[in-house]
Amino acid sequence: MELSFVWEERENGVSLLGVYGDTPSPVIPERIGDRPVVEIGRYCFAPGGREPENAHKTGSFDSGRRIDGSFVQSVHLPDSVKILDNAAFYNCRELHSLSVGTAIDAVGSDLFTNCWELEKLVIRGKVDAGSGLKKLLA
């Protein structure tokens, strides 16, 4: 099944607010429509995530469920993501793996609170390139 997204526009791209589908391991695309995915919004994968009524929706929401909380197991984020906002993965108790690019330059608070199974963080990039690792571990 295809993934569906809830998102808001940002000056330089989109902020992802929710992901729907039937896979516990979503691969988030580099672009939604013609705009790059630059931010994983607050509570995006948290159970009961907040999706404003005026948010944009892309895809079919007929048969997919929200990919969050105890359903999500791994997430592959595109290289375009620069911001992981507050509590984006809050209470994702079955999340065991996260893959990100090297563009991460801002990380919110409580990003991995109650992510007890998180054991693998993959940062895709060249060995001598900046990675955002310090911000992720702080």
BAVEX-150487 format. One record per atom (N, C-alpha, C): x negated, y, z negated; residue number from 0; residue in three letters; atom name. Coordinates in nm, 2 decimals. Example, Ala and Ser with C-alpha at 12.3 -4.5 7.8 and 13.67 -1.06 7.14 Angstrom:
+--------+--------+--------+------+-------+-------+
!     xx !     yy !     zz ! miti ! marnu ! kolba !
+--------+--------+--------+------+-------+-------+
!  -1.32 !  -0.57 !  -0.78 !    0 !   ALA !     N !
!  -1.23 !  -0.45 !  -0.78 !    0 !   ALA !    CA !
!  -1.32 !  -0.33 !  -0.78 !    0 !   ALA !     C !
!  -1.28 !  -0.22 !  -0.71 !    1 !   SER !     N !
!  -1.37 !  -0.11 !  -0.71 !    1 !   SER !    CA !
!  -1.29 !   0.00 !  -0.79 !    1 !   SER !     C !
+--------+--------+--------+------+-------+-------+
END
This chain:
+--------+--------+--------+------+-------+-------+
!     xx !     yy !     zz ! miti ! marnu ! kolba !
+--------+--------+--------+------+-------+-------+
!  -0.08 !  -0.12 !   0.00 !    0 !   MET !     N !
!   0.00 !   0.00 !   0.00 !    0 !   MET !    CA !
!  -0.09 !   0.12 !   0.00 !    0 !   MET !     C !
!  -0.04 !   0.23 !   0.06 !    1 !   GLU !     N !
!  -0.10 !   0.35 !   0.07 !    1 !   GLU !    CA !
!  -0.09 !   0.43 !  -0.06 !    1 !   GLU !     C !
!  -0.19 !   0.51 !  -0.09 !    2 !   LEU !     N !
!  -0.18 !   0.59 !  -0.21 !    2 !   LEU !    CA !
!  -0.10 !   0.72 !  -0.18 !    2 !   LEU !     C !
!  -0.03 !   0.77 !  -0.29 !    3 !   SER !     N !
!   0.04 !   0.90 !  -0.28 !    3 !   SER !    CA !
!  -0.02 !   0.99 !  -0.39 !    3 !   SER !     C !
!  -0.01 !   1.12 !  -0.36 !    4 !   PHE !     N !
!  -0.08 !   1.21 !  -0.45 !    4 !   PHE !    CA !
!   0.01 !   1.33 !  -0.49 !    4 !   PHE !     C !
!  -0.01 !   1.38 !  -0.61 !    5 !   VAL !     N !
!   0.05 !   1.51 !  -0.66 !    5 !   VAL !    CA !
!  -0.07 !   1.60 !  -0.68 !    5 !   VAL !     C !
!  -0.06 !   1.72 !  -0.62 !    6 !   TRP !     N !
!  -0.18 !   1.81 !  -0.63 !    6 !   TRP !    CA !
!  -0.14 !   1.96 !  -0.62 !    6 !   TRP !     C !
!  -0.23 !   2.04 !  -0.66 !    7 !   GLU !     N !
!  -0.22 !   2.19 !  -0.66 !    7 !   GLU !    CA !
!  -0.33 !   2.24 !  -0.57 !    7 !   GLU !     C !
!  -0.30 !   2.35 !  -0.51 !    8 !   GLU !     N !
!  -0.40 !   2.42 !  -0.43 !    8 !   GLU !    CA !
!  -0.50 !   2.50 !  -0.52 !    8 !   GLU !     C !
!  -0.62 !   2.50 !  -0.48 !    9 !   ARG !     N !
!  -0.73 !   2.58 !  -0.55 !    9 !   ARG !    CA !
!  -0.79 !   2.66 !  -0.44 !    9 !   ARG !     C !
!  -0.87 !   2.76 !  -0.48 !   10 !   GLU !     N !
!  -0.93 !   2.85 !  -0.38 !   10 !   GLU !    CA !
!  -1.01 !   2.77 !  -0.28 !   10 !   GLU !     C !
!  -1.08 !   2.67 !  -0.32 !   11 !   ASN !     N !
!  -1.18 !   2.60 !  -0.24 !   11 !   ASN !    CA !
!  -1.14 !   2.46 !  -0.20 !   11 !   ASN !     C !
!  -1.01 !   2.42 !  -0.23 !   12 !   GLY !     N !
!  -0.97 !   2.29 !  -0.21 !   12 !   GLY !    CA !
!  -0.84 !   2.25 !  -0.29 !   12 !   GLY !     C !
!  -0.83 !   2.13 !  -0.34 !   13 !   VAL !     N !
!  -0.72 !   2.09 !  -0.41 !   13 !   VAL !    CA !
!  -0.76 !   2.03 !  -0.55 !   13 !   VAL !     C !
!  -0.67 !   2.04 !  -0.64 !   14 !   SER !     N !
!  -0.68 !   1.98 !  -0.77 !   14 !   SER !    CA !
!  -0.58 !   1.86 !  -0.78 !   14 !   SER !     C !
!  -0.63 !   1.74 !  -0.80 !   15 !   LEU !     N !
!  -0.55 !   1.62 !  -0.80 !   15 !   LEU !    CA !
!  -0.49 !   1.61 !  -0.94 !   15 !   LEU !     C !
!  -0.35 !   1.59 !  -0.94 !   16 !   LEU !     N !
!  -0.28 !   1.59 !  -1.07 !   16 !   LEU !    CA !
!  -0.22 !   1.45 !  -1.10 !   16 !   LEU !     C !
!  -0.20 !   1.37 !  -1.00 !   17 !   GLY !     N !
!  -0.15 !   1.24 !  -1.02 !   17 !   GLY !    CA !
!  -0.17 !   1.15 !  -0.89 !   17 !   GLY !     C !
!  -0.18 !   1.02 !  -0.92 !   18 !   VAL !     N !
!  -0.20 !   0.93 !  -0.81 !   18 !   VAL !    CA !
!  -0.10 !   0.81 !  -0.83 !   18 !   VAL !     C !
!  -0.04 !   0.77 !  -0.72 !   19 !   TYR !     N !
!   0.06 !   0.67 !  -0.72 !   19 !   TYR !    CA !
!   0.03 !   0.56 !  -0.62 !   19 !   TYR !     C !
!   0.06 !   0.44 !  -0.65 !   20 !   GLY !     N !
!   0.03 !   0.33 !  -0.56 !   20 !   GLY !    CA !
!   0.05 !   0.20 !  -0.64 !   20 !   GLY !     C !
!   0.00 !   0.09 !  -0.58 !   21 !   ASP !     N !
!   0.01 !  -0.04 !  -0.64 !   21 !   ASP !    CA !
!  -0.12 !  -0.11 !  -0.68 !   21 !   ASP !     C !
!  -0.23 !  -0.03 !  -0.67 !   22 !   THR !     N !
!  -0.36 !  -0.08 !  -0.70 !   22 !   THR !    CA !
!  -0.41 !  -0.02 !  -0.83 !   22 !   THR !     C !
!  -0.48 !  -0.10 !  -0.92 !   23 !   PRO !     N !
!  -0.54 !  -0.04 !  -1.04 !   23 !   PRO !    CA !
!  -0.68 !   0.02 !  -1.01 !   23 !   PRO !     C !
!  -0.72 !   0.01 !  -0.89 !   24 !   SER !     N !
!  -0.85 !   0.06 !  -0.85 !   24 !   SER !    CA !
!  -0.85 !   0.15 !  -0.73 !   24 !   SER !     C !
!  -0.79 !   0.27 !  -0.75 !   25 !   PRO !     N !
!  -0.78 !   0.36 !  -0.64 !   25 !   PRO !    CA !
!  -0.91 !   0.42 !  -0.59 !   25 !   PRO !     C !
!  -0.92 !   0.44 !  -0.46 !   26 !   VAL !     N !
!  -1.03 !   0.51 !  -0.39 !   26 !   VAL !    CA !
!  -0.97 !   0.64 !  -0.35 !   26 !   VAL !     C !
!  -1.01 !   0.75 !  -0.41 !   27 !   ILE !     N !
!  -0.95 !   0.88 !  -0.38 !   27 !   ILE !    CA !
!  -1.02 !   0.94 !  -0.25 !   27 !   ILE !     C !
!  -0.94 !   0.98 !  -0.16 !   28 !   PRO !     N !
!  -1.00 !   1.03 !  -0.03 !   28 !   PRO !    CA !
!  -1.07 !   1.17 !  -0.05 !   28 !   PRO !     C !
!  -1.16 !   1.20 !   0.04 !   29 !   GLU !     N !
!  -1.24 !   1.32 !   0.04 !   29 !   GLU !    CA !
!  -1.15 !   1.44 !   0.06 !   29 !   GLU !     C !
!  -1.04 !   1.42 !   0.14 !   30 !   ARG !     N !
!  -0.95 !   1.53 !   0.17 !   30 !   ARG !    CA !
!  -0.80 !   1.49 !   0.15 !   30 !   ARG !     C !
!  -0.72 !   1.58 !   0.11 !   31 !   ILE !     N !
!  -0.57 !   1.56 !   0.12 !   31 !   ILE !    CA !
!  -0.52 !   1.66 !   0.22 !   31 !   ILE !     C !
!  -0.47 !   1.62 !   0.33 !   32 !   GLY !     N !
!  -0.44 !   1.71 !   0.44 !   32 !   GLY !    CA !
!  -0.57 !   1.76 !   0.49 !   32 !   GLY !     C !
!  -0.57 !   1.89 !   0.51 !   33 !   ASP !     N !
!  -0.70 !   1.95 !   0.56 !   33 !   ASP !    CA !
!  -0.78 !   2.01 !   0.45 !   33 !   ASP !     C !
!  -0.76 !   1.98 !   0.33 !   34 !   ARG !     N !
!  -0.83 !   2.05 !   0.21 !   34 !   ARG !    CA !
!  -0.91 !   1.95 !   0.14 !   34 !   ARG !     C !
!  -1.03 !   1.98 !   0.10 !   35 !   PRO !     N !
!  -1.11 !   1.88 !   0.02 !   35 !   PRO !    CA !
!  -1.06 !   1.87 !  -0.13 !   35 !   PRO !     C !
!  -1.08 !   1.75 !  -0.18 !   36 !   VAL !     N !
!  -1.04 !   1.73 !  -0.32 !   36 !   VAL !    CA !
!  -1.16 !   1.77 !  -0.40 !   36 !   VAL !     C !
!  -1.15 !   1.88 !  -0.47 !   37 !   VAL !     N !
!  -1.26 !   1.94 !  -0.55 !   37 !   VAL !    CA !
!  -1.24 !   1.93 !  -0.70 !   37 !   VAL !     C !
!  -1.13 !   1.89 !  -0.75 !   38 !   GLU !     N !
!  -1.10 !   1.88 !  -0.89 !   38 !   GLU !    CA !
!  -1.01 !   1.76 !  -0.92 !   38 !   GLU !     C !
!  -1.04 !   1.70 !  -1.03 !   39 !   ILE !     N !
!  -0.95 !   1.60 !  -1.09 !   39 !   ILE !    CA !
!  -0.89 !   1.67 !  -1.21 !   39 !   ILE !     C !
!  -0.76 !   1.70 !  -1.20 !   40 !   GLY !     N !
!  -0.69 !   1.79 !  -1.29 !   40 !   GLY !    CA !
!  -0.67 !   1.73 !  -1.43 !   40 !   GLY !     C !
!  -0.63 !   1.82 !  -1.52 !   41 !   ARG !     N !
!  -0.60 !   1.78 !  -1.66 !   41 !   ARG !    CA !
!  -0.50 !   1.66 !  -1.66 !   41 !   ARG !     C !
!  -0.53 !   1.56 !  -1.74 !   42 !   TYR !     N !
!  -0.45 !   1.44 !  -1.76 !   42 !   TYR !    CA !
!  -0.41 !   1.37 !  -1.63 !   42 !   TYR !     C !
!  -0.49 !   1.38 !  -1.53 !   43 !   CYS !     N !
!  -0.46 !   1.32 !  -1.40 !   43 !   CYS !    CA !
!  -0.43 !   1.17 !  -1.41 !   43 !   CYS !     C !
!  -0.51 !   1.10 !  -1.48 !   44 !   PHE !     N !
!  -0.50 !   0.95 !  -1.49 !   44 !   PHE !    CA !
!  -0.44 !   0.92 !  -1.63 !   44 !   PHE !     C !
!  -0.42 !   1.01 !  -1.72 !   45 !   ALA !     N !
!  -0.37 !   0.99 !  -1.85 !   45 !   ALA !    CA !
!  -0.22 !   0.95 !  -1.84 !   45 !   ALA !     C !
!  -0.18 !   0.86 !  -1.93 !   46 !   PRO !     N !
!  -0.04 !   0.82 !  -1.94 !   46 !   PRO !    CA !
!   0.05 !   0.94 !  -1.96 !   46 !   PRO !     C !
!   0.16 !   0.96 !  -1.89 !   47 !   GLY !     N !
!   0.24 !   1.07 !  -1.91 !   47 !   GLY !    CA !
!   0.18 !   1.20 !  -1.86 !   47 !   GLY !     C !
!   0.09 !   1.19 !  -1.76 !   48 !   GLY !     N !
!   0.03 !   1.31 !  -1.71 !   48 !   GLY !    CA !
!   0.12 !   1.42 !  -1.67 !   48 !   GLY !     C !
!   0.07 !   1.54 !  -1.68 !   49 !   ARG !     N !
!   0.16 !   1.66 !  -1.65 !   49 !   ARG !    CA !
!   0.15 !   1.70 !  -1.51 !   49 !   ARG !     C !
!   0.27 !   1.69 !  -1.44 !   50 !   GLU !     N !
!   0.28 !   1.73 !  -1.30 !   50 !   GLU !    CA !
!   0.38 !   1.84 !  -1.29 !   50 !   GLU !     C !
!   0.34 !   1.97 !  -1.26 !   51 !   PRO !     N !
!   0.43 !   2.08 !  -1.25 !   51 !   PRO !    CA !
!   0.53 !   2.06 !  -1.14 !   51 !   PRO !     C !
!   0.65 !   2.11 !  -1.16 !   52 !   GLU !     N !
!   0.76 !   2.10 !  -1.06 !   52 !   GLU !    CA !
!   0.72 !   2.15 !  -0.93 !   52 !   GLU !     C !
!   0.64 !   2.26 !  -0.93 !   53 !   ASN !     N !
!   0.60 !   2.32 !  -0.80 !   53 !   ASN !    CA !
!   0.47 !   2.26 !  -0.74 !   53 !   ASN !     C !
!   0.43 !   2.15 !  -0.79 !   54 !   ALA !     N !
!   0.31 !   2.08 !  -0.73 !   54 !   ALA !    CA !
!   0.34 !   2.02 !  -0.60 !   54 !   ALA !     C !
!   0.24 !   2.01 !  -0.51 !   55 !   HIS !     N !
!   0.26 !   1.95 !  -0.38 !   55 !   HIS !    CA !
!   0.26 !   1.80 !  -0.39 !   55 !   HIS !     C !
!   0.33 !   1.73 !  -0.30 !   56 !   LYS !     N !
!   0.33 !   1.58 !  -0.30 !   56 !   LYS !    CA !
!   0.30 !   1.54 !  -0.16 !   56 !   LYS !     C !
!   0.21 !   1.44 !  -0.15 !   57 !   THR !     N !
!   0.17 !   1.38 !  -0.02 !   57 !   THR !    CA !
!   0.18 !   1.23 !  -0.03 !   57 !   THR !     C !
!   0.25 !   1.17 !   0.06 !   58 !   GLY !     N !
!   0.27 !   1.03 !   0.07 !   58 !   GLY !    CA !
!   0.41 !   0.98 !   0.03 !   58 !   GLY !     C !
!   0.43 !   0.85 !   0.02 !   59 !   SER !     N !
!   0.56 !   0.79 !  -0.01 !   59 !   SER !    CA !
!   0.56 !   0.75 !  -0.15 !   59 !   SER !     C !
!   0.65 !   0.79 !  -0.23 !   60 !   PHE !     N !
!   0.66 !   0.76 !  -0.37 !   60 !   PHE !    CA !
!   0.77 !   0.65 !  -0.40 !   60 !   PHE !     C !
!   0.81 !   0.59 !  -0.29 !   61 !   ASP !     N !
!   0.92 !   0.49 !  -0.30 !   61 !   ASP !    CA !
!   0.89 !   0.36 !  -0.39 !   61 !   ASP !     C !
!   0.78 !   0.30 !  -0.36 !   62 !   SER !     N !
!   0.75 !   0.17 !  -0.42 !   62 !   SER !    CA !
!   0.62 !   0.18 !  -0.51 !   62 !   SER !     C !
!   0.55 !   0.29 !  -0.52 !   63 !   GLY !     N !
!   0.43 !   0.29 !  -0.60 !   63 !   GLY !    CA !
!   0.46 !   0.34 !  -0.74 !   63 !   GLY !     C !
!   0.38 !   0.30 !  -0.83 !   64 !   ARG !     N !
!   0.38 !   0.35 !  -0.97 !   64 !   ARG !    CA !
!   0.27 !   0.44 !  -0.99 !   64 !   ARG !     C !
!   0.28 !   0.52 !  -1.10 !   65 !   ARG !     N !
!   0.17 !   0.61 !  -1.13 !   65 !   ARG !    CA !
!   0.05 !   0.53 !  -1.18 !   65 !   ARG !     C !
!  -0.06 !   0.56 !  -1.12 !   66 !   ILE !     N !
!  -0.18 !   0.49 !  -1.16 !   66 !   ILE !    CA !
!  -0.25 !   0.56 !  -1.27 !   66 !   ILE !     C !
!  -0.22 !   0.51 !  -1.39 !   67 !   ASP !     N !
!  -0.27 !   0.57 !  -1.52 !   67 !   ASP !    CA !
!  -0.28 !   0.48 !  -1.63 !   67 !   ASP !     C !
!  -0.31 !   0.53 !  -1.75 !   68 !   GLY !     N !
!  -0.31 !   0.46 !  -1.87 !   68 !   GLY !    CA !
!  -0.37 !   0.32 !  -1.87 !   68 !   GLY !     C !
!  -0.29 !   0.22 !  -1.91 !   69 !   SER !     N !
!  -0.34 !   0.08 !  -1.92 !   69 !   SER !    CA !
!  -0.33 !   0.01 !  -1.78 !   69 !   SER !     C !
!  -0.29 !   0.08 !  -1.68 !   70 !   PHE !     N !
!  -0.28 !   0.02 !  -1.54 !   70 !   PHE !    CA !
!  -0.42 !   0.04 !  -1.47 !   70 !   PHE !     C !
!  -0.47 !   0.16 !  -1.48 !   71 !   VAL !     N !
!  -0.59 !   0.19 !  -1.40 !   71 !   VAL !    CA !
!  -0.71 !   0.12 !  -1.46 !   71 !   VAL !     C !
!  -0.79 !   0.06 !  -1.37 !   72 !   GLN !     N !
!  -0.91 !  -0.02 !  -1.41 !   72 !   GLN !    CA !
!  -1.04 !   0.04 !  -1.36 !   72 !   GLN !     C !
!  -1.04 !   0.10 !  -1.24 !   73 !   SER !     N !
!  -1.16 !   0.16 !  -1.19 !   73 !   SER !    CA !
!  -1.11 !   0.27 !  -1.09 !   73 !   SER !     C !
!  -1.19 !   0.37 !  -1.08 !   74 !   VAL !     N !
!  -1.16 !   0.49 !  -0.99 !   74 !   VAL !    CA !
!  -1.29 !   0.52 !  -0.91 !   74 !   VAL !     C !
!  -1.27 !   0.54 !  -0.78 !   75 !   HIS !     N !
!  -1.38 !   0.59 !  -0.70 !   75 !   HIS !    CA !
!  -1.34 !   0.73 !  -0.65 !   75 !   HIS !     C !
!  -1.42 !   0.83 !  -0.70 !   76 !   LEU !     N !
!  -1.39 !   0.97 !  -0.66 !   76 !   LEU !    CA !
!  -1.48 !   1.01 !  -0.54 !   76 !   LEU !     C !
!  -1.43 !   1.10 !  -0.46 !   77 !   PRO !     N !
!  -1.51 !   1.14 !  -0.34 !   77 !   PRO !    CA !
!  -1.62 !   1.23 !  -0.38 !   77 !   PRO !     C !
!  -1.72 !   1.24 !  -0.29 !   78 !   ASP !     N !
!  -1.84 !   1.33 !  -0.31 !   78 !   ASP !    CA !
!  -1.80 !   1.48 !  -0.33 !   78 !   ASP !     C !
!  -1.68 !   1.51 !  -0.28 !   79 !   SER !     N !
!  -1.64 !   1.65 !  -0.28 !   79 !   SER !    CA !
!  -1.59 !   1.70 !  -0.42 !   79 !   SER !     C !
!  -1.57 !   1.61 !  -0.52 !   80 !   VAL !     N !
!  -1.52 !   1.65 !  -0.65 !   80 !   VAL !    CA !
!  -1.63 !   1.72 !  -0.73 !   80 !   VAL !     C !
!  -1.60 !   1.84 !  -0.77 !   81 !   LYS !     N !
!  -1.69 !   1.92 !  -0.85 !   81 !   LYS !    CA !
!  -1.65 !   1.94 !  -1.00 !   81 !   LYS !     C !
!  -1.52 !   1.92 !  -1.03 !   82 !   ILE !     N !
!  -1.47 !   1.94 !  -1.16 !   82 !   ILE !    CA !
!  -1.39 !   1.82 !  -1.21 !   82 !   ILE !     C !
!  -1.42 !   1.78 !  -1.33 !   83 !   LEU !     N !
!  -1.34 !   1.68 !  -1.40 !   83 !   LEU !    CA !
!  -1.28 !   1.75 !  -1.52 !   83 !   LEU !     C !
!  -1.15 !   1.78 !  -1.51 !   84 !   ASP !     N !
!  -1.09 !   1.87 !  -1.60 !   84 !   ASP !    CA !
!  -1.06 !   1.80 !  -1.73 !   84 !   ASP !     C !
!  -1.01 !   1.87 !  -1.83 !   85 !   ASN !     N !
!  -0.98 !   1.82 !  -1.97 !   85 !   ASN !    CA !
!  -0.90 !   1.70 !  -1.96 !   85 !   ASN !     C !
!  -0.94 !   1.59 !  -2.03 !   86 !   ALA !     N !
!  -0.86 !   1.47 !  -2.06 !   86 !   ALA !    CA !
!  -0.81 !   1.41 !  -1.93 !   86 !   ALA !     C !
!  -0.89 !   1.42 !  -1.82 !   87 !   ALA !     N !
!  -0.85 !   1.36 !  -1.69 !   87 !   ALA !    CA !
!  -0.83 !   1.21 !  -1.70 !   87 !   ALA !     C !
!  -0.90 !   1.14 !  -1.79 !   88 !   PHE !     N !
!  -0.89 !   1.00 !  -1.81 !   88 !   PHE !    CA !
!  -0.85 !   0.96 !  -1.95 !   88 !   PHE !     C !
!  -0.79 !   1.05 !  -2.02 !   89 !   TYR !     N !
!  -0.75 !   1.03 !  -2.16 !   89 !   TYR !    CA !
!  -0.66 !   0.91 !  -2.17 !   89 !   TYR !     C !
!  -0.69 !   0.83 !  -2.27 !   90 !   ASN !     N !
!  -0.61 !   0.70 !  -2.30 !   90 !   ASN !    CA !
!  -0.60 !   0.60 !  -2.18 !   90 !   ASN !     C !
!  -0.70 !   0.60 !  -2.10 !   91 !   CYS !     N !
!  -0.71 !   0.50 !  -1.99 !   91 !   CYS !    CA !
!  -0.78 !   0.38 !  -2.05 !   91 !   CYS !     C !
!  -0.71 !   0.30 !  -2.13 !   92 !   ARG !     N !
!  -0.76 !   0.20 !  -2.21 !   92 !   ARG !    CA !
!  -0.82 !   0.08 !  -2.14 !   92 !   ARG !     C !
!  -0.78 !   0.06 !  -2.01 !   93 !   GLU !     N !
!  -0.84 !  -0.05 !  -1.93 !   93 !   GLU !    CA !
!  -0.94 !   0.00 !  -1.83 !   93 !   GLU !     C !
!  -0.97 !   0.13 !  -1.82 !   94 !   LEU !     N !
!  -1.07 !   0.18 !  -1.73 !   94 !   LEU !    CA !
!  -1.20 !   0.13 !  -1.76 !   94 !   LEU !     C !
!  -1.26 !   0.05 !  -1.67 !   95 !   HIS !     N !
!  -1.39 !   0.00 !  -1.70 !   95 !   HIS !    CA !
!  -1.50 !   0.05 !  -1.61 !   95 !   HIS !     C !
!  -1.46 !   0.12 !  -1.50 !   96 !   SER !     N !
!  -1.56 !   0.17 !  -1.40 !   96 !   SER !    CA !
!  -1.52 !   0.30 !  -1.34 !   96 !   SER !     C !
!  -1.61 !   0.39 !  -1.32 !   97 !   LEU !     N !
!  -1.59 !   0.52 !  -1.26 !   97 !   LEU !    CA !
!  -1.71 !   0.55 !  -1.17 !   97 !   LEU !     C !
!  -1.68 !   0.58 !  -1.04 !   98 !   SER !     N !
!  -1.78 !   0.62 !  -0.94 !   98 !   SER !    CA !
!  -1.76 !   0.76 !  -0.90 !   98 !   SER !     C !
!  -1.87 !   0.84 !  -0.91 !   99 !   VAL !     N !
!  -1.86 !   0.99 !  -0.87 !   99 !   VAL !    CA !
!  -1.98 !   1.02 !  -0.78 !   99 !   VAL !     C !
!  -1.97 !   1.13 !  -0.71 !  100 !   GLY !     N !
!  -2.08 !   1.19 !  -0.63 !  100 !   GLY !    CA !
!  -2.16 !   1.28 !  -0.72 !  100 !   GLY !     C !
!  -2.26 !   1.35 !  -0.66 !  101 !   THR !     N !
!  -2.35 !   1.43 !  -0.73 !  101 !   THR !    CA !
!  -2.30 !   1.58 !  -0.74 !  101 !   THR !     C !
!  -2.19 !   1.61 !  -0.69 !  102 !   ALA !     N !
!  -2.14 !   1.75 !  -0.69 !  102 !   ALA !    CA !
!  -2.08 !   1.79 !  -0.82 !  102 !   ALA !     C !
!  -2.06 !   1.70 !  -0.92 !  103 !   ILE !     N !
!  -2.00 !   1.74 !  -1.05 !  103 !   ILE !    CA !
!  -2.08 !   1.85 !  -1.12 !  103 !   ILE !     C !
!  -2.01 !   1.96 !  -1.14 !  104 !   ASP !     N !
!  -2.08 !   2.07 !  -1.21 !  104 !   ASP !    CA !
!  -2.00 !   2.13 !  -1.33 !  104 !   ASP !     C !
!  -1.88 !   2.07 !  -1.35 !  105 !   ALA !     N !
!  -1.80 !   2.11 !  -1.47 !  105 !   ALA !    CA !
!  -1.72 !   1.99 !  -1.52 !  105 !   ALA !     C !
!  -1.73 !   1.97 !  -1.65 !  106 !   VAL !     N !
!  -1.66 !   1.86 !  -1.71 !  106 !   VAL !    CA !
!  -1.59 !   1.91 !  -1.83 !  106 !   VAL !     C !
!  -1.46 !   1.89 !  -1.84 !  107 !   GLY !     N !
!  -1.37 !   1.93 !  -1.95 !  107 !   GLY !    CA !
!  -1.39 !   1.85 !  -2.07 !  107 !   GLY !     C !
!  -1.32 !   1.89 !  -2.18 !  108 !   SER !     N !
!  -1.33 !   1.81 !  -2.30 !  108 !   SER !    CA !
!  -1.24 !   1.69 !  -2.30 !  108 !   SER !     C !
!  -1.27 !   1.60 !  -2.39 !  109 !   ASP !     N !
!  -1.19 !   1.48 !  -2.41 !  109 !   ASP !    CA !
!  -1.17 !   1.40 !  -2.28 !  109 !   ASP !     C !
!  -1.27 !   1.40 !  -2.19 !  110 !   LEU !     N !
!  -1.26 !   1.34 !  -2.06 !  110 !   LEU !    CA !
!  -1.23 !   1.19 !  -2.07 !  110 !   LEU !     C !
!  -1.30 !   1.12 !  -2.16 !  111 !   PHE !     N !
!  -1.29 !   0.98 !  -2.18 !  111 !   PHE !    CA !
!  -1.24 !   0.93 !  -2.31 !  111 !   PHE !     C !
!  -1.17 !   1.02 !  -2.38 !  112 !   THR !     N !
!  -1.11 !   0.98 !  -2.51 !  112 !   THR !    CA !
!  -1.03 !   0.86 !  -2.50 !  112 !   THR !     C !
!  -1.05 !   0.76 !  -2.59 !  113 !   ASN !     N !
!  -0.98 !   0.63 !  -2.59 !  113 !   ASN !    CA !
!  -1.00 !   0.54 !  -2.47 !  113 !   ASN !     C !
!  -1.11 !   0.56 !  -2.40 !  114 !   CYS !     N !
!  -1.14 !   0.48 !  -2.28 !  114 !   CYS !    CA !
!  -1.24 !   0.37 !  -2.33 !  114 !   CYS !     C !
!  -1.18 !   0.28 !  -2.41 !  115 !   TRP !     N !
!  -1.27 !   0.18 !  -2.49 !  115 !   TRP !    CA !
!  -1.34 !   0.08 !  -2.40 !  115 !   TRP !     C !
!  -1.29 !   0.06 !  -2.28 !  116 !   GLU !     N !
!  -1.34 !  -0.04 !  -2.19 !  116 !   GLU !    CA !
!  -1.44 !   0.01 !  -2.09 !  116 !   GLU !     C !
!  -1.46 !   0.15 !  -2.09 !  117 !   LEU !     N !
!  -1.55 !   0.21 !  -1.99 !  117 !   LEU !    CA !
!  -1.69 !   0.16 !  -2.01 !  117 !   LEU !     C !
!  -1.74 !   0.09 !  -1.92 !  118 !   GLU !     N !
!  -1.88 !   0.03 !  -1.93 !  118 !   GLU !    CA !
!  -1.97 !   0.07 !  -1.81 !  118 !   GLU !     C !
!  -1.91 !   0.12 !  -1.70 !  119 !   LYS !     N !
!  -1.99 !   0.14 !  -1.59 !  119 !   LYS !    CA !
!  -1.96 !   0.28 !  -1.53 !  119 !   LYS !     C !
!  -2.06 !   0.37 !  -1.52 !  120 !   LEU !     N !
!  -2.05 !   0.50 !  -1.46 !  120 !   LEU !    CA !
!  -2.15 !   0.50 !  -1.34 !  120 !   LEU !     C !
!  -2.10 !   0.51 !  -1.22 !  121 !   VAL !     N !
!  -2.19 !   0.51 !  -1.10 !  121 !   VAL !    CA !
!  -2.19 !   0.65 !  -1.05 !  121 !   VAL !     C !
!  -2.31 !   0.70 !  -1.03 !  122 !   ILE !     N !
!  -2.33 !   0.83 !  -0.97 !  122 !   ILE !    CA !
!  -2.40 !   0.81 !  -0.84 !  122 !   ILE !     C !
!  -2.33 !   0.83 !  -0.73 !  123 !   ARG !     N !
!  -2.38 !   0.81 !  -0.60 !  123 !   ARG !    CA !
!  -2.47 !   0.93 !  -0.55 !  123 !   ARG !     C !
!  -2.59 !   0.90 !  -0.52 !  124 !   GLY !     N !
!  -2.68 !   1.01 !  -0.47 !  124 !   GLY !    CA !
!  -2.82 !   0.97 !  -0.46 !  124 !   GLY !     C !
!  -2.90 !   1.06 !  -0.42 !  125 !   LYS !     N !
!  -3.05 !   1.03 !  -0.41 !  125 !   LYS !    CA !
!  -3.11 !   1.04 !  -0.54 !  125 !   LYS !     C !
!  -3.21 !   0.97 !  -0.56 !  126 !   VAL !     N !
!  -3.28 !   0.96 !  -0.69 !  126 !   VAL !    CA !
!  -3.33 !   1.10 !  -0.74 !  126 !   VAL !     C !
!  -3.38 !   1.18 !  -0.64 !  127 !   ASP !     N !
!  -3.44 !   1.31 !  -0.68 !  127 !   ASP !    CA !
!  -3.34 !   1.42 !  -0.67 !  127 !   ASP !     C !
!  -3.22 !   1.40 !  -0.65 !  128 !   ALA !     N !
!  -3.12 !   1.50 !  -0.64 !  128 !   ALA !    CA !
!  -3.05 !   1.52 !  -0.78 !  128 !   ALA !     C !
!  -2.99 !   1.64 !  -0.80 !  129 !   GLY !     N !
!  -2.92 !   1.67 !  -0.92 !  129 !   GLY !    CA !
!  -2.79 !   1.58 !  -0.92 !  129 !   GLY !     C !
!  -2.74 !   1.55 !  -1.04 !  130 !   SER !     N !
!  -2.64 !   1.45 !  -1.05 !  130 !   SER !    CA !
!  -2.52 !   1.49 !  -1.13 !  130 !   SER !     C !
!  -2.53 !   1.59 !  -1.22 !  131 !   GLY !     N !
!  -2.42 !   1.62 !  -1.31 !  131 !   GLY !    CA !
!  -2.42 !   1.52 !  -1.43 !  131 !   GLY !     C !
!  -2.51 !   1.43 !  -1.44 !  132 !   LEU !     N !
!  -2.51 !   1.33 !  -1.55 !  132 !   LEU !    CA !
!  -2.51 !   1.40 !  -1.69 !  132 !   LEU !     C !
!  -2.59 !   1.50 !  -1.71 !  133 !   LYS !     N !
!  -2.59 !   1.56 !  -1.84 !  133 !   LYS !    CA !
!  -2.45 !   1.61 !  -1.88 !  133 !   LYS !     C !
!  -2.38 !   1.67 !  -1.79 !  134 !   LYS !     N !
!  -2.25 !   1.72 !  -1.82 !  134 !   LYS !    CA !
!  -2.15 !   1.60 !  -1.85 !  134 !   LYS !     C !
!  -2.16 !   1.49 !  -1.78 !  135 !   LEU !     N !
!  -2.08 !   1.38 !  -1.80 !  135 !   LEU !    CA !
!  -2.10 !   1.31 !  -1.93 !  135 !   LEU !     C !
!  -2.23 !   1.31 !  -1.98 !  136 !   LEU !     N !
!  -2.26 !   1.24 !  -2.10 !  136 !   LEU !    CA !
!  -2.24 !   1.33 !  -2.22 !  136 !   LEU !     C !
!  -2.23 !   1.46 !  -2.20 !  137 !   ALA !     N !
!  -2.22 !   1.56 !  -2.32 !  137 !   ALA !    CA !
!  -2.09 !   1.55 !  -2.38 !  137 !   ALA !     C !
+--------+--------+--------+------+-------+-------+
END
